[in-house]
Amino acid sequence: MLTGKLVRLRALETSDADSLYRWIHDDEVGRWMTGSYPRSLDQVRKRCEERQVNTYEHVVLGIESVASGALIGVTDLRDAEPETGRAELDIYIGEPDHWDGGYGTEALRLMCRYGFTMMRLHLIALWVVAENERARHVYRKVGFAEDGRHRECFRGSDGKYHDMYLMSLLEGELID
């Protein structure tokens, strides 16, 4: 269920710290991600070592290339509540040479299928910066609908404020 033709979703390992460190310090990879204070490689390694076990409330999975076995990105379902059947999704491909070719699309489908099937979610939501057309295209491609626009709520690495869209996908709307 967590393996497709291009990617496999798996638990993150301590050994993934080097890739995560490289990605969080890459301006192009992090362009549309919420920034944080600079972290050393040792801090990232420690965080990986101390990572909490995946739970219903927060599942974090690495996106691995089936062909090479290399970690190429990360996805998660967070703030999940069984009472509401809702969770928020985050996803990014950290390896620019995998930005095209369907890797992100397949990883998104696998994670949504996992959420609907294994977690029994009814709704998966996400936020995306309005100018991030590459991501918005992928989200629409798998069935996400734009529910609303939050004005100037994201401050980018360029120092400018950008609008964000709230998008959601209901159980049964996933497009294969």
N, C-alpha and C positions, 0 to 999 in steps of 0.2 A: 504493500500500500504506500510506502514512503519511498519507493524507487520508481523512476520513470526511465525513459529512453536516454535522457541527457543528464539528469541529476538524481542524487540520492539525498534525502534529508536524514540527518543523524545528530545525536547528542554532541555538543561541543566537548573537545578534549583540551587538557592543559597545553598540549603541543600545538594547538591552534593559535596561541598567543602571538607568535611572530607575525602571522598574517593579519590578525586583528589590529595589532599595533601599526603595521604598515598602512592599513586601510584608514584608520582613524586619523592618520597624519597626512593623508593624500587629499589635497584640496579638491580635486575633481570628484573623487569618490564621495567625499563628505559635503559636497556643495549644497545639497538639499536636506542634509540631516541636522538635527538639533546639535549644536556645538557643545563642547564641554571644555573644561580646563585641560591644558596639556598634561599628558600622562607619560611616565617613563615606561620602557619595556618591562622593567621589573614590576611596576605597578600593574600593568596589564597581565603579566604572568600570575601575579598574586591574586588578582581578581578571577582569573580563570581557575586557579587552584581552589579558590574559596566559593566558586559558583554554586548557588543553591541547586538542589535536585529539582528537575522539572516536576511541576505540579499542575493540577487543573487550572489554577489561577494564572500560571505563567510557564509556558512551554517555549524554550529557546532551542532552535535546531540549526546546525550548520548545513549549508548547501554545498554538496560535494559533486564534482564532475564524475560521472560514471566512467568516462573514457580514461581520465588521468588519475582519478582518486584524490585529486587536490581539492582543498577547501576553496570555494570561489565566492561564498557569501554567507549571509545569516538571515534567518527569519524567525519571528516569534508571534505567538498569540498571548496577549497579556490582558490583565484585568478581567479575566473570564469569571462569570458568575452563573452557577447552575440554576439559580432562581430566575434569571432573566434570559438565559441561553444566548448571551451576547459576549463578544470579546473584541479587542482591537488587535489589528495585525500590523506588523512592521516587517519590511523586507529590503534587503539591498544586496546587489552583486558587487563585491569588492574588487574583482579582477576585471579591468576594462576590456580585456580581450574576450570576455564572455558576456559583454553587454548586448551583443547581437547573437542571433542564432537560436533563440527560444529558451535559453537557460532560466531566465527570470520568470517567464510565462509558465514554464513547467513547474518550477519550484512553488510559484503562487498557487497553481491548481492543486498540487500535492498537499500544501499546507491547508488550503481551504477544505479539501476533501477530508483531511484528517480532523479538522475542527468540526465539520458537520457530522461525520460518521462516528469517530471515536469519542469526541467530547460532547456530542449531541447538541451542538450549538444551533441556534435558529438564525442568528445574524452575526456577520463579521463586518466590522467597520474599520476604516483607516482614514488618515489625514494625508493629503498630498499638496505640495506647493503648486500653485496655479501654473507657474512657468515650467514645471517639470513635465513637459509634454510626453517624453519617452515613458515615464512611469504611468501617467494618466492613460496613455494608449493601451498599455498592458493591462491595467485594471479594467478598463472598458471591454477589452478583448475577452476576458474571462467572465464578464457579467456584472461587474460592479457598476452601480448607478451613482451619479452625483446627487447628493441630498441637499447640499447647501454650501455656501461660501462664507468663510470667516475672513473679514477684511484686515489686512496688514497685521497679522498675528504672528508671522514668522520673520525673524531677523536673520538674513542670510550672511554668509561670510563676506559679502560685499558691503555690509553695513546698512543695506536698504531693507525696508519692510516689504513683505510679500503677502498676498492673499493665499489662503489655503482652502481646498475643497474637502468636505467630509463626503466620503463615498461609502457605500455599503452593499453587501451581497447577502441575500436571504437564502436559506436552505432551499434547494430546488432550482436556484437561478444560475448555478455554476455552469459555464459553457465549456464543454470539452472540445 
